[in-house]
Amino acid sequence: CRECNGSRSVEKEREVSVKIPPGVDDGSILRMPGGGEVGPRNGPPGDLNIYLRVQAHTVFKRSGDDIYCEVPISFPLAALGGEMRVPILDGHTELKIPPGTQNGESFRLRGEGVSHLRGSGRGDEHIQVVVEVPARLNRDQRELLNKLEESFSDRNRPLHRSFSEKFHAFLDKHGLGK
């Protein structure tokens, strides 16, 4: 016929609905058996392969089935401890921040990551806290922080004490100490 020029098939576009399973990642391929083009000599249709691109999230970074989130916290919360609301894929939850939490410390929320593609369960969510230092302080805040700094001893600041000891040993070793 004129429409197929003797090939016995006519190319047509069609829209198909595809169910995307939870847990797919960027680069995953979904295969729809029989959803492709007609085979040679009017044979059975081939498969339709759908290549997925997963859009980056604004809050979470993904690695496998685990997700990572960086959350800013205040110095008083890091020092004193307390609870704070943190994002999870399904909304939010409360996270306990222990007293003395250090910048960059991570907390794991089991089962709050991405669904496993094959099988049940989910990965974990890792929350990394970033202690935020105020950019500007008023006079009262500066006075309070100066009083706080004066009250610290090396016992309260193990990282400072360790660094100070190493630094003085370095200076002594190279004859630079005074």
N, C-alpha and C positions, 0 to 999 in steps of 0.2 A: 504494500500500500504506500501511498505518498507520505503518510505520517511517519512510518518507520523505515522507509527505504529498503524493505525486505529483511530487516534485522529481527522482525517479530517482537520487538519491544519498543516502548516509547518512554523517553525520560520525563519524569514528572517530579516536582518537588512536593514533599509532604511534611507536615509537622508531627513529631512524635513526642509523647510525654515519657519522661525518664524519672525513675525514683532514685534519688541520690542517697546511698546508705550513709549513716553517721560514721565518722572516722576517716573518710576519704581525705587524701592529702594532695597537694599540688603534684601534678604529673601522673596521677592515677588514671587508669584506663577502664572505662565501663564497656563491656561487650554485650551487644544485643544480637543473639543468634538469629539469622534470617532477616535482619533489618537492613541489609546492604543492597547492592545492585544485583540485578539478574545475572546469573552465571553465563558462561559461554554457551552458544548454541541453545539459548533459551533454558539453560539449566537452572537449578534451584538458586535462590538469592544467597549472597554471601552474608557475612556478619557486618554489623555497623559498630565501629569502634569510636568511642567518645572520649576524647582527651580532656581531662579536667584541669582547670586553673583555679586554685583556691585563693581568694582575695586576702591580702594581709589584713590583720586586725589592728585597730587603733590602740588597744590596751595590752593585748597579749602577744607574745611571740611563741611559736610552736617548735618543738623538737620531738619528732615521733608522736607519741600519744601524750607527752607532757607539755604543759604550757608554763610560760614564765611571765612574771609581771613585776615591774619596779614600782614601789610605792614610797612616796616621800613621807617622813615622819618628823615631828618637831624634836628638838633637843630635850625638852622636859619629858616628853613621852618616852624617848629612848632611855633617859636616865632613871626615871621613876617607874616606868612600866605602865601598863594599862591595857585597855582594849580599843580596837579601832575597826571600822568597817572597811572591808577589802572586796574588790570585785571577784566574782567567779563567773563561769560561763552562763550559769542559770540565774544570775542576779548578784547577790552579795552575801557575805557572812561576816561574823565577828572573829577577829584574830587577836589572841592574847600576846601582848608584847611584854616580855619579862624585863624587870629592872636591869639596867646596865647593858641594854642591847647596843651593839656596835654598828657603825655605818657599814653597809654591804652585807650584813648578816642575812641569811636566808631561812625561810620557814616553809615546810612542806605541808600542803593540804592534800591528804590521800584521797584518791578517787574523784578529784575535782577537775581533772584534765579532759582530754578528748576521748570519746568512746573508742574502744578497740574495734578495728574494722572486722576482724575475724574472731568472733568469740564475745564473751560478755565482759563487763567491767569497763573501767576507764583509767586513763593515766592520772598523773598527779599534777597539781598546780604548785609552782615554786614562787614564793613571794620574796623578793629581795628588797630590804628597806634601805632607804637613802636618807640619812639624817640631814635635814635641811637647816642651814645656818641663815638666820635673818640677814637680809642685805642692809637694812638700816635699823638703828636702835635710837630710842630717845634717851635723854640724860638719865632718867630713873632706871631704865633697863641696863644701861652701861654700868651704873653704880652697882646694881644688884649682881651683874655678872663679874665685876671686879672683886666684889666681896666673896663671891662663890669661888673664883680662881684662887684668891688668897687662902681660902679655907682648905684647899686640896693639899694632900701630902702625896708622896710617891706611892704610898700604899693604895691610894684610890686610883692611881694611874699607872697600871703595870706596863702598858706599851711605852709610855714616856720614860719610865724608870729603865726598862730594857734598852731603849734607844740611847739614853743618856750614858748608861754604863758602857755600851759598845763604842759610842762616840769618844768618850774619855780614854778608853783603852787604845783606840786608833791614834788619838793625839799623842798619848804617852809613847806608843810604839815608834812613832815617827819623829819624836822629839819636838812636837809642836805644842805640847801642853804648857801652861804657864802657872 
